[in-house]
Amino acid sequence: MKEKKEKTKQQKQKIYFVYFLGGSIIVIIIFAFIIIGSFWDYWSQLRRIENFYKNQALTLTQKFPQINPGDPVKGEFTAKVTIFEYSDFFCPACQVLLKDLTEIEKFYGNRVKFVYKGLPITLHPENRISINVAYCAHEQNQFWQYKELLSKDPLLLNKQKYLEYAQKLGLNLENFNACLDSKKYEVLINQNMADALSLQITSVPTVYVNKQKLEGFIDFNSLRRAIDQELL
């Protein structure tokens, strides 16, 4: 009799354990679904937000470069071809490109005009300053000459060199220094960077020949092919 009671007790304990185990598994499954559902909803929201901003970006994306107030421009206003140069004075490939652009100017004359867009994306600490300085020279109609001097040996650039180049070109040093101290062209540089982001420019130099985008390896021949297409 006593053994029978023990057996019944053990059977009941087993049944309770099975119920407990089954209930625990059900509770775990329910919580797992709740957690997975929460994360799924979270990631779904993130995807919706990401898609929203992607669509907004596509709506706002600038398809082609434009001449903004303050941009240095060289050449005839009526020129059929406009070359937009996005570059940084501390980019070695930009220095090479300068020679090709000079040859392009000689070759095509007044059929082409040039627009400079300073884009400080190298890591050199003087990159923004040097572009600001060049824009200050532009105030005195000496941008292109000053740009050429800055491009000769950019690793030597500092405040003393900026003033030395300004003196060499006969700039009004008082006005030049006032311009440097004001950093007034930070606004234009930021505009260039915003435009570059909109145009999906990720490296310098990047050149537009009217609406044709050239990036990577750019030389006289690649520029000439693009220009000739525009002049047809």
Residue pairs with C-beta under 8 A, 6 or more apart in sequence:
60 198
61 198
61 199
61 200
62 195
62 198
62 199
63 199
63 211
64 199
64 208
64 210
64 211
65 84
65 86
65 115
65 117
65 195
65 199
65 208
66 195
67 73
67 82
67 115
68 188
68 191
68 192
68 195
70 135
70 138
70 185
70 188
71 115
71 116
71 117
71 188
72 115
72 116
72 134
72 135
72 138
72 143
72 144
72 147
73 113
73 114
73 115
74 105
74 113
74 114
74 144
75 105
75 110
75 112
75 113
75 114
76 110
76 113
77 113
79 110
79 111
79 112
79 113
80 111
80 112
80 230
80 231
81 108
81 111
81 112
81 113
81 209
81 210
81 227
81 230
81 231
82 112
82 113
82 114
82 115
82 208
82 209
82 210
83 101
83 104
83 112
83 113
83 114
83 115
83 207
83 208
83 209
83 223
83 227
84 115
84 117
84 207
84 208
85 97
85 101
85 114
85 115
85 116
85 117
85 205
85 207
86 117
86 119
86 192
86 196
86 201
86 204
86 205
86 206
86 207
87 94
87 97
87 116
87 117
87 118
87 119
87 204
87 205
87 206
88 94
88 118
88 119
88 120
88 121
88 122
88 127
88 131
88 204
89 126
89 127
89 130
89 131
89 134
89 150
89 151
89 154
89 157
90 122
90 124
90 126
90 127
90 130
90 154
90 155
91 122
91 204
91 205
93 204
93 205
93 218
94 151
94 204
94 205
95 151
95 154
97 205
97 207
97 218
98 147
98 148
98 151
100 218
100 219
100 220
100 223
101 114
101 223
103 220
104 112
104 220
104 223
104 224
104 227
105 112
105 114
107 224
108 227
111 231
112 227
116 134
116 143
116 147
117 192
117 195
117 196
118 131
118 134
118 135
118 188
118 189
118 192
119 192
119 193
119 196
119 201
119 204
119 206
120 127
120 128
120 131
120 189
120 193
121 127
121 193
121 196
121 203
121 204
122 204
124 154
126 154
126 157
126 158
128 186
128 189
130 150
130 154
130 157
130 162
131 185
131 189
132 180
132 183
132 185
132 186
132 189
133 146
133 150
133 162
133 180
134 143
134 146
134 147
134 150
135 143
135 179
135 185
135 188
136 176
136 179
136 180
136 185
137 143
137 145
137 146
137 147
137 165
137 166
137 169
137 171
137 176
138 146
139 175
139 179
140 171
140 172
140 175
140 176
142 169
142 171
145 169
146 165
146 166
146 169
149 165
149 168
149 169
150 157
150 165
162 180
163 173
163 176
163 177
166 173
166 176
167 173
179 185
196 206
199 213
201 215
203 215
203 216
205 215
205 218
206 213
206 214
206 215
207 213
207 214
207 215
207 218
207 223
208 214
209 223
209 226
209 227
209 230
210 230
212 226
212 229
212 230
214 222
214 223
214 226
